[in-house]
Amino acid sequence: MTNRENYVCILQLLNFEQISLEGGKDLLKIRIDNIANQLRKIKNEISDLEIHFFGNKIMFLLNSATTQFERFVELIMDYTKHSLLFGIPHKAIIFKENSISTSENNVNIHISKEYFSAHTQLNNFDLSSVLIHQELYEEKSQLLSKYCVIYDGKSVLKYAKRQIAQIALLGMKNSINNSFNKIGIDDFSSPHSKILNNTLKFVDIQNV
């Protein structure tokens, strides 16, 4: 077994368990194909990026020796915006880890205490955006500051690097609301209604 330092993004699909259990197989396949197509586009941009899609989570792994960290952040930002407007909304966290990794006899092991810490933070994150772990933000603040805004005391990726006109913001809110509604989440749905309402508020907050 070896230690490996990575940049990691854990992405949690919202309400995916329910729509998988209650929806038809054809509709589920369409959703998965849509996600897979977007993941392939990201993979084509960064060849040494590892992507794991399992259950309701997607995990991106990028060796910390990379020179493409900024491009990685941009791609996660673009994917988040695309999913909010046209796909399946999610929430995510980006962090840095020192993992124990091995691949022997068809058994792959990848585990780190940072993963469990990040997973706990993600579960408590009530926003369909990307949380940047504080230690990573401090390490990469010069780069990340142009992509992030402070929300509820946390560093969070914006949906767009540049300001969006007010009329476009209104259209974005409508699209986000429709996207959530398509997966069975509305203003009164529990437990994800809080995420929807916070996300609609964040559209204005992040546009600074």
URPEDA-V456838 format. One record per pair of residues at least 12 apart in sequence whose C-alpha atoms are under 7 Angstrom apart, sorted by the first residue. I is the first residue (numbers start at 1). GAP is how many residues later the second one is. If there is no record, write none. Layout:
<<I;GAP> <I;GAP>>
This chain:
<<1;99> <1;100> <1;101> <2;98> <2;99> <2;100> <3;95> <3;96> <3;97> <3;98> <4;94> <4;95> <4;96> <4;97> <5;58> <5;59> <5;92> <5;93> <5;94> <6;55> <6;56> <6;57> <6;58> <6;90> <6;91> <6;92> <7;54> <7;55> <7;56> <7;57> <7;88> <7;89> <7;90> <8;52> <8;53> <8;54> <8;86> <8;87> <8;88> <9;50> <9;51> <9;52> <9;83> <9;84> <9;85> <9;86> <10;47> <10;48> <10;49> <10;50> <10;82> <10;83> <10;84> <11;46> <11;47> <11;48> <11;79> <11;80> <11;81> <11;82> <12;44> <12;45> <12;46> <12;78> <12;79> <12;80> <13;43> <13;44> <13;75> <13;76> <13;77> <13;78> <14;75> <14;76> <15;168> <16;40> <17;39> <19;164> <42;33> <49;12> <49;13> <50;12> <77;80> <77;82> <80;49> <81;78> <84;92> <84;95> <85;90> <85;91> <85;94> <86;93> <87;92> <88;91> <89;39> <89;91> <90;38> <91;36> <91;37> <91;38> <91;39> <92;30> <92;37> <92;38> <92;39> <93;25> <93;29> <93;37> <93;38> <93;39> <93;40> <94;37> <94;38> <94;39> <95;37> <95;38> <95;41> <96;40> <97;15> <97;17> <98;14> <99;12> <99;13> <100;12> <126;68> <126;69> <127;68> <127;71> <127;72> <128;67> <128;71> <129;27> <129;28> <130;26> <130;27> <131;24> <131;25> <131;26> <132;23> <132;24> <147;14> <149;57> <158;48> <163;44> <163;45> <164;43> <169;34> <173;27>>
